[in-house]
Amino acid sequence: MPYIQIDNLNMFYEEFGYGEPVIFLHSAYSRGILAFSGQILPFSGAGYHCYYPDFRGHGRSVCEDLTWDSGRLADDIVKFMDCMGIKQAHLIGYSTGGGVAYYIAAKHPERVKSLISIGNGGVIDTENSEDYEPENLVKNGETDFIEKMKHRHAQAHGGNVEEYLRQEVKDWRMHPRLSKEEWEKITRPMMLIAGERDAAASRERLEEIKEICTQAEVHIIKDCGHGPHFPTEKCKEVNELMLRFLADTSTIV
């Protein structure tokens, strides 16, 4: 099982393929290959070296300290790149992972070849976050969700699923939070993707990012919600968009 030690974190990751590195950054409540199951074969088969790390606090990554936030996750990924000898990579971030990608691109632009964000509007959106507090999940009878999180992240939270759930909501309410100056530092090729029914990453929000990051492409995928790249949504269409974008940016120094 592939693990790598990053400070006090024993990070789990999987990798497939050979070629230019692409790091896939998963969403909240998920982990690497679950959030990007529809991209594993298409991207590794297209000649990319694909990395799927589990964030601190998620999946099979292990750390005694259960606290984290998106900024810390971004720092972890840069250190992951250092440990793996990756000088520069394409970043593909979904939902929370999109925010992590924004932070990396703003703080470490030299490490980013290109950036694709899926389902992240670049602003804090706390709507419905209270429903995911552990007490309210119990109150509302969301036992299936709790059990899913208990088992999906068992190694990460070590049995303390309540603390895991609290950390998710805390991060949801605080990130992403970038200043105008930080957005202006994101100058690498950029693609912003969202489903047309995703209020958190509406066209208006993506266009606001594009007003600052003028190099960004904006793509709204019809008849989709928060995960347009999922196998159950428009996976083939979104993969074609992303692979075309990567091919166009691979020659940029």
BELWOBEL-V565390 format. One record per residue. N is the residue number from 1. PSI is psi in whole degrees, 0 to 359 (NA if undefined). OMEGA is omega in degrees with one decimal (none if undefined). D_LAST is the distance of its C-alpha to the last C-alpha in whole Angstrom. Layout:
# BELWOBEL-V565390
{{N,PSI,OMEGA,D_LAST} {N,PSI,OMEGA,D_LAST}}
This chain:
# BELWOBEL-V565390
{{1,127,-175.1,34} {2,113,173.8,30} {3,153,174.3,30} {4,138,-176.7,28} {5,124,178.4,30} {6,103,-174.4,28} {7,239,-179.0,31} {8,11,-176.2,34} {9,130,171.5,32} {10,95,-171.2,32} {11,128,173.7,29} {12,141,175.8,30} {13,160,171.5,27} {14,154,179.8,27} {15,146,-179.6,24} {16,144,171.9,24} {17,177,-179.9,22} {18,147,179.1,19} {19,208,179.0,16} {20,139,-177.5,13} {21,136,172.7,14} {22,125,179.4,16} {23,121,-179.0,18} {24,125,-174.6,21} {25,114,-168.1,23} {26,174,-177.2,26} {27,172,171.1,29} {28,151,177.6,32} {29,7,-178.8,35} {30,192,174.0,33} {31,173,-166.3,31} {32,288,-171.5,28} {33,344,176.0,29} {34,318,-178.3,31} {35,338,-175.2,29} {36,37,-178.9,27} {37,331,-179.5,29} {38,358,-178.5,28} {39,348,-172.8,25} {40,301,-177.1,25} {41,315,-179.6,26} {42,320,-175.7,24} {43,318,177.1,21} {44,326,178.0,22} {45,340,-179.4,23} {46,5,175.0,20} {47,31,177.1,18} {48,146,175.0,17} {49,106,-169.3,18} {50,130,179.2,20} {51,134,180.0,21} {52,83,178.5,24} {53,149,169.0,25} {54,125,-179.3,28} {55,158,167.3,28} {56,133,179.0,31} {57,2,-174.0,34} {58,153,169.9,33} {59,235,-175.0,34} {60,6,174.3,34} {61,143,-171.4,33} {62,133,176.7,35} {63,138,178.0,36} {64,326,177.6,39} {65,115,-176.0,38} {66,1,-178.8,38} {67,147,178.8,37} {68,165,168.1,33} {69,175,-173.9,31} {70,325,178.0,28} {71,319,178.7,26} {72,323,177.0,28} {73,320,177.9,26} {74,317,177.4,23} {75,319,178.9,23} {76,318,-177.3,24} {77,321,176.3,21} {78,319,177.6,19} {79,325,173.6,22} {80,315,177.7,22} {81,318,178.1,18} {82,313,-177.5,19} {83,328,-178.6,22} {84,359,-179.0,20} {85,30,-179.9,18} {86,108,-179.0,15} {87,324,-176.9,12} {88,143,-177.6,10} {89,156,165.0,12} {90,136,177.7,12} {91,131,173.5,15} {92,111,-176.2,18} {93,135,178.9,21} {94,125,176.7,25} {95,243,176.9,27} {96,321,178.5,27} {97,331,174.6,24} {98,319,176.0,23} {99,320,176.8,24} {100,318,178.0,23} {101,320,177.2,19} {102,315,-179.4,20} {103,316,180.0,21} {104,315,-177.9,18} {105,328,179.3,15} {106,321,-175.2,18} {107,332,-175.9,18} {108,60,-174.7,15} {109,332,-178.4,12} {110,345,-179.3,10} {111,355,-172.6,11} {112,122,175.1,10} {113,315,175.0,8} {114,167,-176.7,10} {115,127,171.4,14} {116,126,176.3,17} {117,133,178.5,21} {118,121,173.1,24} {119,33,175.5,27} {120,117,-175.2,26} {121,1,175.0,27} {122,5,179.0,26} {123,160,176.5,29} {124,131,177.8,32} {125,103,-173.0,35} {126,5,-175.9,38} {127,130,178.3,40} {128,4,-177.9,42} {129,328,-178.4,40} {130,333,179.7,44} {131,341,-175.7,45} {132,4,168.8,43} {133,140,-174.6,44} {134,322,-179.7,46} {135,321,-178.5,50} {136,329,174.1,49} {137,317,177.4,48} {138,313,-178.8,51} {139,323,-176.7,53} {140,7,175.5,51} {141,26,-178.2,52} {142,53,-177.1,48} {143,326,178.9,49} {144,317,179.1,47} {145,315,-179.9,44} {146,315,179.4,45} {147,322,178.3,46} {148,316,178.9,43} {149,325,179.2,41} {150,316,-177.1,43} {151,323,-177.6,42} {152,326,-175.0,39} {153,26,-173.8,38} {154,317,-179.0,41} {155,324,-177.2,39} {156,314,-175.8,37} {157,354,174.8,40} {158,30,179.7,43} {159,350,-179.5,45} {160,69,-176.2,45} {161,332,179.2,44} {162,317,178.8,45} {163,321,175.4,43} {164,313,-179.0,40} {165,322,178.6,41} {166,320,179.9,41} {167,321,178.9,38} {168,313,-178.6,36} {169,320,178.8,38} {170,315,179.2,37} {171,320,178.1,34} {172,322,-175.6,34} {173,353,-175.1,36} {174,346,-172.4,34} {175,156,-2.0,30} {176,147,-179.1,28} {177,92,179.9,28} {178,139,174.9,25} {179,166,176.6,26} {180,321,179.6,25} {181,323,178.4,23} {182,319,176.2,22} {183,321,-178.1,21} {184,341,178.5,19} {185,349,178.4,17} {186,98,-174.7,15} {187,356,-179.9,13} {188,161,176.7,10} {189,140,-168.8,11} {190,135,175.1,14} {191,131,179.8,17} {192,122,-175.5,21} {193,140,175.2,24} {194,152,170.9,27} {195,148,-175.3,31} {196,343,178.4,33} {197,10,-178.2,36} {198,98,-178.3,33} {199,331,-178.8,35} {200,335,179.1,33} {201,59,-177.4,29} {202,162,176.8,31} {203,320,-178.8,30} {204,317,179.9,31} {205,319,179.0,29} {206,324,177.6,26} {207,328,175.7,26} {208,322,174.4,27} {209,316,-177.9,23} {210,333,176.9,22} {211,328,177.4,24} {212,311,179.4,22} {213,79,-170.5,18} {214,345,179.6,19} {215,351,-173.2,15} {216,140,167.4,17} {217,141,177.3,19} {218,127,179.2,22} {219,120,176.5,24} {220,122,-174.9,28} {221,120,-175.3,29} {222,150,174.5,33} {223,34,179.6,36} {224,157,175.3,34} {225,228,-170.7,34} {226,336,-177.3,32} {227,69,-176.4,31} {228,343,-179.6,30} {229,0,-179.5,28} {230,152,175.7,31} {231,332,179.5,32} {232,356,179.5,35} {233,238,-176.7,33} {234,52,-174.5,31} {235,311,-176.5,29} {236,314,-179.8,28} {237,315,-178.6,27} {238,320,177.1,25} {239,318,178.9,23} {240,319,176.6,23} {241,312,-175.8,21} {242,319,-179.5,19} {243,324,175.1,18} {244,317,179.2,17} {245,314,179.6,15} {246,319,178.9,13} {247,322,-179.6,13} {248,330,-175.3,12} {249,348,-175.5,9} {250,335,-178.8,8} {251,353,-179.0,6} {252,132,179.6,4} {253,NA,none,0}}
